[in-house]
């Protein structure tokens, strides 16, 4: 079983994006489905979003 982590921006809301380590991402409203994402793709996504945030 995968431990899914909720986005830190979700606060106490149940409507959020969750991340499963080495599994992918899913919408908390549809927990039976997920989008598989490789470790490399997830790392690239995080780098790009952090870079975009830093340039604002």
C-alpha positions in Angstrom: 0.0 0.0 0.0 1.2 3.5 -0.8 1.2 6.3 1.7 -0.3 9.3 -0.2 0.8 12.8 0.9 -1.5 15.7 0.5 -0.3 19.0 -1.0 0.8 21.5 1.7 -1.2 24.1 0.0 -4.5 22.2 0.7 -4.6 23.0 4.4 -7.4 21.1 6.0 -9.4 20.8 2.7 -10.2 17.3 1.4 -10.1 18.6 -2.2 -6.5 18.3 -3.1 -3.7 16.8 -5.1 -1.9 13.9 -3.4 1.5 12.4 -4.2 2.5 8.7 -3.8 6.2 8.1 -3.6 7.3 6.2 -6.7 3.7 5.8 -7.7 2.4 9.1 -9.1 -0.2 11.8 -8.4 -4.0 11.6 -7.8 -6.9 13.8 -7.0 -8.3 13.2 -3.5 -11.8 13.2 -4.9 -10.9 10.2 -7.1 -8.6 8.1 -5.0 -9.0 4.9 -7.0 -7.2 6.4 -10.0 -3.8 8.0 -10.3 -1.4 9.4 -12.9 1.9 7.4 -13.0 4.9 9.7 -12.9 8.5 8.6 -13.0 11.0 9.8 -10.4 12.8 11.7 -13.1 9.7 13.4 -14.4 8.6 14.4 -10.8 12.1 15.8 -10.1 12.0 17.9 -13.3 8.5 19.1 -12.5 9.6 20.3 -9.0 12.7 22.0 -10.4 10.6 23.9 -13.0 7.9 25.0 -10.5 10.5 26.1 -8.0 12.3 28.0 -10.7 9.1 29.7 -11.9 8.3 30.7 -8.3 11.7 32.2 -7.7 11.5 34.3 -10.9 8.2 36.0 -9.9 
